[in-house]
Amino acid sequence: MNRSTQPPVAAPELEPSSGADAIGLELDTGGGAPPVDGRSARWARHREQRRAELLHIARRLIHTQGPDVTMEGIAAASGTSKSIVYRYFADKSQLQRAIGMHILSGMHRRLVEQMDQVEAESGRSAGPEQRIRAMIAAYVAAAEASPHVYRFVTRPSEGLNHFLTSVARLVATALPDGTPAAVAEVWSSGAVGFVQGSVDRWMNAAAPRLTADELTDELVSWLMHGILEDSALLADIEKENR
């Protein structure tokens, strides 16, 4: 099955990324870019590199301190002043959008890589259930690895909307050949919303809770076979209703 990996995914997170480009947002450049001299080109590269460094530092802060990072905190962690940070990001809202897109592009890249790894290890094209499992496992693993970062990027935002839309397109390509396009579009969007909502609830659940592997197994089973075909769960429900 030919798989589209649109939108384009960012390279490793330490590499410069403009944020919007990283998850495939098409930016209006107003036609051909004017020619630049060597000094301007070097400055542009430096600016992009510095911007990427600030995003990486902000991500680390979110991971360790929580989703409510401040411009002052990012400036202090990067060894610079808040005024310097404002040279790269007009305000905190723009910084938050850039951080979200930066992180989400990395998550999207890992989903694609996980699917490719499954196929490489099996030596053949993976089936629909294997592909769905690979993507769910990667998503759950990302949430569990950094709860603070997960909560930051799953706040309602333009970047999250684009990420979920792109993941839904990726999920649609994992469905069996011959699935009508209209069905694939609706099912994949519903599946993404179901997984996101389930993982959100799981992240906030009190112990004891399902392990990451158990959650992945349940989500795959429910999506691919339906909850009433989960014989173990059905047996528990019937036992409680006696």
N, C-alpha and C positions, 0 to 999 in steps of 0.2 A: 504494500500500500504506500502510495506516495504521501509523504507527510510534509505539510507546510509548517514551518516554524516561525511564521509571522506572528507578531511583529519582530523585527530584528532584535537580538538580545545583546546586552552589553558584554564586553570582554571582562576578564577578571576584575573584581571590584576595586583593586588598587589602581587600575589604569584610568586615565582621564575619560570622563564621560560627561556629556552635557546634561544628562538627566532625561530630558524629553526624548532625545534621540534614542536613548537606551531602551525604551520600550516601544519604539516605533511610532511616535507621534510625528506627523509630517509638519515641519515648520516652514512657513512662507518666508523665503529668503529674498523675495522681491526681484527674482530674475538672477542672472549671472552675477557672481561676486566680483567686485572690482579687484584688479590686480593689486598685490601688496608687495612691498619691498622686503628684503631679508630681515631687517630689524623688526618690522611689524609682525612678520611671521613668527620670529623667535619669541616676541612678547606674547603673541596669541597662544603659542604652545606653553609658555611659562604660566600664563593665566589659567589655562585649562588644567595644567598639572597641579597648580596650587589649589584650584577649586576642588579637584578630585581628592586632594589630601584633606581638605577641610571636611568634605563629605565622609571620608573614611574615619576621621577623628570623631565626628558627630555620631556615626554609627556605633563606634566603640563606647562612647559615653552613654548612649541609649541602652546598649547591652548591659552595662555595669550599673548605671544609676537610675534608669527608668525612662519612660517616654517624654517626660516634661523637661527636656534639656533647655538651657537658655543660651542666648548669644554670648553672654559673659562666660559661661562655662566652656563653650566651644573655643572662645578666644584664649582662655587661660590654658586649656589643654593643648592648644596648638602653639603656645608660646608667643602669641601676638596680642594685639589690642582689638577691642570690639569694633573700632572704626575701620580696621583693616578687613575684618570679616564682612562689614557692610560694603566694601568695595566689590565683593564677589556676589553678595546676595542683598537685594534692595531692602528686605525686611525679614522678620522672622517667618512670616507666612511663606515667602518665596523659598527660604531655607528649608522649611518643613516639607514643601512640595518636592524640592530637589532631593532631599534625603529619602523621602518615600519612593520616588521614582528610581533612585539609585539602588535601594535595597530590593524593590520589587523586580527590577530587571535582573538582579542576581538570582532571585528565587525562580524567575521564569527560565533562566539559563539552566539552573539545576534540574528543573522538571524535564527539559529537553535532553539533558545529559543522561538522566536516569533512564529515560526511554531508550536512548541509544545504547546504553550499557546493557540493558536487558536483551536487546537484539544481538549485541556483539557476543554476549556470554552463551546465548542459545544457538548461535550460528545460523539463525533463520529469523524471518520476520515474526515478531511477537504477536500473539493473538490479542483480541480486544481486552479480555480480562487482565492479561499480563500488563498491557499498556496502562490501563486504568489503575491497577495496583501500584505500578511504578510511580505514577504521578501523585497518587494519594500518599504513598509512603514518603516521598520527597517533601510534600507539603507538611505532613505531620512532623517529620524530622526537623524541618526548619522552625516550626513553631516551638517544639520542645527544646531545641538547642538554645533559643534566645527568646524567652517569653516577653521581655520588655520590647525587643525589636518587633516581634509579632504584633503586639498590641499597638505599637506606634503605627505600623503600616496598614493595619486593618481598620483604623479610624476612617470614617467617610471622607473621601477625597477624590479629586479628578484622577490622580495617579492610580488609586485603588480600582476605580471603575475601568480604566484602560487595562490594568493587569487582569482583572476578572474576565473581561471580554476576550483578551488574548488567550487566557487559559481555556476558556470555553471553546474557542476555535481549535486549540490543540486537542482538547478532549474529543471534539467532534471527529477529528481524523482517526481516533482510536476505535471508533465504532466499526462494526462489520461492513465489508464491502456491500454496496447495494442499499444501504440505509438511506431512505429518502432525505434530501437536504433539509426539508422543513422539520422532519422528525429529529434529525441530528442536531439542528440548531436549538430546538426547544429542550431536548433531553440534556444536551451538554450544559446549557445555561442552568437548568434545574439541578444537575449534578454538582456543578461548581458551587451554587448557593447552598445546597445540602451539606457538602463537605465543609465549606467555610463555617456555616452555622454550628455544625457538629463539633468542629475543632475549637471554635470559640467557647462553646459550653464545656468541652473537655478541659480546656486550659483553666477554667475557673472552678472546676469541680473539686470538692473536698476529697481528701484521701479517705479510704482507698479508692482509686479510680482505675480505669482500664490502662494497661500499658500501651505504648505507642504501637506495638505490633498487634495487640488485641484490637485497638481502635481501627487500625488499617484493615484488619481482617473483617471486622463488622461492617465497615463502610463499603468495602468491596462486595461483600455478600449481599448487603441490602440493595445496593445499586444494580448489581448484575443479576441477582436471582430473586430479590424481593424478600421482605422481612418474614413473610409467612413460610418461606422455604428454608428459613434458618431453623433446622429441626431442634437444635439444643435450646434456642430461645423459645420456640413454640412449646416445647415440653415444659419449660419453666412456667410459662404463662398458663398453660392448662393445669399444671399442678397447683398454682395459686388460686385458680378459679374453682377448684373442686370444693 
